[in-house]
Amino acid sequence: MSGLATLYFPAGVLIGMASAAPVGPVNLLVIQRSVTAHTASALVLGAAGAAGDAVFAAAAAFGMTAVAQLLAEYALVLRFGGGAIMLAFAIFIWQSTPRLRGDGEPASIVRMTLAVLTLTLTNPATILFFVAAFGAVGFTGIGHGSPDALIHAGLVVAGTFTGSMLWWVLVTGIARRLRGRITDNHLRLLNRGTAVALGLFAIAAVVSGVTAR
């Protein structure tokens, strides 16, 4: 992958899309919001996830080893914290009764945005992904050793955010197209499925934290 080593922004875009693509808690919440609320609010959730990815990308691109060490040191606390947030949202979504047309109010976008950002930032595996991805690409001339290195690192981070946002635009667009083909019962099943999946992710986060001790 040495051909990408100096293509800072394009390579960052590809890495950003790869970081956002795996189906996890954030993907589920964005899809659920796309179907039950407005496109704009779903994109706000995606932007929160992309911002979290950009933070980790910056830590890797600028060579902030202290950040990586701190995350590793508190990995157990972060996993438990992230697991607790996912479990809380699983319960909330399970109990909600979304309707395509009706008086039901969707969950607060501010609360959900903060939750998505927190879920992203409490996943220590994310920074490991970026460190591994940057190492696989073999970026040259990034870090904080010179003005040029700072600019190159900034381009990588900007590309990562852009790639992640492109993914969320794609996911939101697909989910909105499906909206016209589903009923309130489908929404209820989507909510139940999302809640179960989030609950399983929460359990996995806690178990991985315990077994990693």
Sequence and secondary structure as in RCSB ss.txt:
>XXXX:A:sequence
MSGLATLYFPAGVLIGMASAAPVGPVNLLVIQRSVTAHTASALVLGAAGAAGDAVFAAAAAFGMTAVAQLLAEYA
LVLRFGGGAIMLAFAIFIWQSTPRLRGDGEPASIVRMTLAVLTLTLTNPATILFFVAAFGAVGFTGIGHGSPDAL
IHAGLVVAGTFTGSMLWWVLVTGIARRLRGRITDNHLRLLNRGTAVALGLFAIAAVVSGVTAR
>XXXX:A:secstr
 GGGTT HHHHHHHHHHHHH S SHHHHHHHHHHHHS HHHHHHHHHHHHHHHHHHHHHHHTT HHHHHHHHHTH
HHHHHHHHHHHHHHHHHHHH    SSSS     HHHHHHHHHHHHHT HHHHHHHHHHHHHHT  S SSSSHHHH
HHHHHHHHHHHHHHHHHHHHHHHHHHHHHTT  HHHHHHHHHHHHHHHHHHHHHHHHHHHHT 
